[in-house]
Amino acid sequence: MDWLGNNVKTFKVKGITIIANRNNGMVIGLDREGEEVVDLLKSNLIEISSLSDNQKELWC
């Protein structure tokens, strides 16, 4: 998934979407708002100004 780099992958564990960076060891469980950010990244349709404050935290 080169939209986030070669070291970043998303997957599901027990119904929870997880985003993990193999380079730095960060693992984040996403809620629906986080999943929306990932979907926008995949489609290259992200508009920072349209994100909620929670979504902006994930983006930065």
C-alpha positions as CSV (number, residue, x, y, z in Angstrom):
1,M,0.0,0.0,0.0
2,D,2.3,2.7,-1.2
3,W,-0.3,5.4,-0.3
4,L,1.1,5.2,3.2
5,G,4.5,3.8,2.4
6,N,5.8,0.3,2.2
7,N,6.1,-0.2,5.9
8,V,2.5,0.8,6.7
9,K,-0.3,-1.8,6.5
10,T,-3.9,-2.0,7.5
11,F,-5.7,-5.2,8.6
12,K,-8.6,-6.2,10.8
13,V,-8.4,-8.0,14.2
14,K,-11.7,-9.2,15.7
15,G,-13.6,-6.6,13.6
16,I,-11.3,-3.7,14.5
17,T,-9.3,-2.0,11.7
18,I,-5.7,-1.7,12.6
19,I,-3.0,0.5,11.0
20,A,0.6,-0.6,11.7
21,N,3.9,0.9,10.8
22,R,6.6,-1.9,10.7
23,N,9.3,0.7,10.5
24,N,8.7,2.4,13.9
25,G,6.5,-0.2,15.6
26,M,3.4,2.0,15.9
27,V,0.1,0.2,16.0
28,I,-3.2,2.1,16.1
29,G,-6.8,0.7,16.3
30,L,-9.1,2.8,14.3
31,D,-12.7,3.9,15.0
32,R,-15.0,4.8,12.1
33,E,-13.6,8.3,11.8
34,G,-10.1,6.8,11.5
35,E,-11.2,4.3,8.9
36,E,-12.7,7.3,6.9
37,V,-9.2,9.0,6.9
38,V,-7.6,5.8,5.6
39,D,-10.3,5.5,2.9
40,L,-9.6,9.1,1.8
41,L,-5.9,8.4,1.7
42,K,-6.4,5.4,-0.5
43,S,-8.5,7.4,-3.0
44,N,-6.2,10.5,-2.8
45,L,-9.3,12.6,-2.0
46,I,-8.3,14.0,1.3
47,E,-9.1,17.6,2.2
48,I,-7.5,18.4,5.5
49,S,-10.0,21.3,6.1
50,S,-12.9,18.8,6.0
51,L,-11.5,16.5,8.6
52,S,-12.8,16.4,12.2
53,D,-10.4,17.3,15.0
54,N,-10.0,13.5,15.8
55,Q,-9.2,12.8,12.1
56,K,-6.7,15.6,12.0
57,E,-4.8,13.9,14.9
58,L,-4.5,10.7,12.9
59,W,-3.4,12.7,9.8
60,C,-0.6,14.5,11.5
